[in-house]
């Protein structure tokens, strides 16, 4: 089993911390995936170590890729998901993960998104 973490470009606290080898402060910008925002805390005792030890790779997705994934999920599954729930689908649609000939499991959950944001995303 290979575990891949996906997060947004606008404030990728865990990815930058993993690259630095320790929790680091990150400047965050607004994102459709705002539920993934928030630093991991410079004194982080648990999450950083778990991700470092258990996640094989971390990837970033752009705001456009997140919006495209939210639209795709709505159009194909008739589900409204928040941006943070769509980042895995965003990575797949952007071909950032090689899936040919592989079994892939993807979790998307969460629909804490305003109707205004959904409208803007669906309008493209």
C-alpha positions in Angstrom: 0.0 0.0 0.0 1.3 3.4 -0.9 -0.1 6.4 0.9 -0.1 9.8 -0.8 -1.1 13.0 0.9 -2.5 15.8 -1.2 -3.0 19.5 -0.1 -3.5 22.9 -1.6 -0.6 25.1 -2.8 -1.9 28.0 -0.8 -0.5 27.2 2.7 0.9 23.7 2.5 2.1 23.5 6.1 2.6 19.8 6.3 4.4 19.4 3.0 6.8 22.3 3.8 7.4 20.9 7.3 8.2 17.5 5.9 10.7 19.0 3.5 12.3 21.0 6.3 12.3 17.9 8.6 10.4 19.8 11.4 7.2 21.8 11.8 7.6 25.3 10.2 5.4 28.4 10.1 3.6 28.9 6.8 1.9 32.0 5.3 -1.5 31.0 4.2 -3.5 32.5 1.4 -7.3 32.1 0.8 -8.1 28.7 -0.7 -11.1 26.6 -1.8 -9.5 24.0 0.5 -9.7 26.2 3.6 -10.5 23.2 5.8 -6.9 22.0 5.2 -5.5 25.3 6.3 -3.9 26.2 9.6 -0.4 25.5 10.6 0.5 22.2 12.2 2.0 24.0 15.2 5.7 24.4 15.8 5.5 22.2 19.0 3.6 19.5 17.1 4.1 16.2 18.9 1.9 13.8 17.0 0.7 14.6 13.5 4.0 15.6 12.0 5.6 12.3 13.2 2.7 10.2 12.0 2.7 11.8 8.5 6.5 11.6 8.3 6.4 7.9 9.1 3.3 6.7 7.3 2.8 8.9 4.2 5.0 8.0 1.2 4.6 11.1 -0.8 2.9 14.5 -0.6 1.5 16.5 -3.6 0.2 20.0 -4.1 -2.8 21.0 -6.2 -3.7 24.5 -7.4 -6.9 26.4 -6.9 -8.0 25.7 -10.5 -7.4 22.0 -10.0 -9.4 22.0 -6.8 -12.3 23.8 -8.5 -12.2 21.4 -11.4 -12.4 18.5 -9.0 -15.3 20.0 -7.1 -17.1 20.4 -10.5 -16.2 16.8 -11.6 -17.5 15.3 -8.3 -20.7 17.2 -8.6 -21.2 16.4 -12.3 -20.4 12.7 -12.0 -21.5 11.8 -8.5 -24.1 14.5 -7.8 -22.3 15.3 -4.6 -21.4 18.7 -3.2 -18.0 18.6 -1.5 -15.8 21.3 0.0 -12.5 22.0 -1.6 -10.5 20.1 1.1 -12.5 17.0 0.3 -11.7 17.4 -3.5 -7.9 17.6 -3.4 -7.4 13.9 -4.0 -9.6 13.9 -7.0 -7.8 17.1 -8.1 -4.5 15.3 -8.1 -5.9 12.4 -10.1 -7.6 14.6 -12.7 -4.3 16.6 -13.0 -2.4 13.3 -13.6 -0.2 13.9 -10.6 -0.6 10.3 -9.5 0.1 7.3 -11.7 -2.9 5.0 -11.5 -2.7 2.9 -14.7 -2.9 -0.8 -13.7 -3.2 0.0 -10.0 -6.0 -0.3 -7.5 -6.7 3.1 -6.1 -8.7 4.1 -3.0 -9.7 7.7 -2.5 -11.6 9.3 0.3 -13.5 12.5 0.0 -15.7 13.7 2.8 -17.0 17.0 3.9 -19.4 19.5 2.4 -18.9 22.5 4.6 -19.0 24.9 1.7 -21.2 27.9 1.1 -23.8 27.9 -1.6 -22.1 31.0 -3.0 -18.8 29.2 -3.3 -20.5 26.2 -4.9 -22.2 28.5 -7.4 -18.9 30.2 -8.4 -17.2 26.8 -8.8 -19.9 25.3 -10.9 -20.0 28.4 -13.1 -16.3 27.9 -13.8 
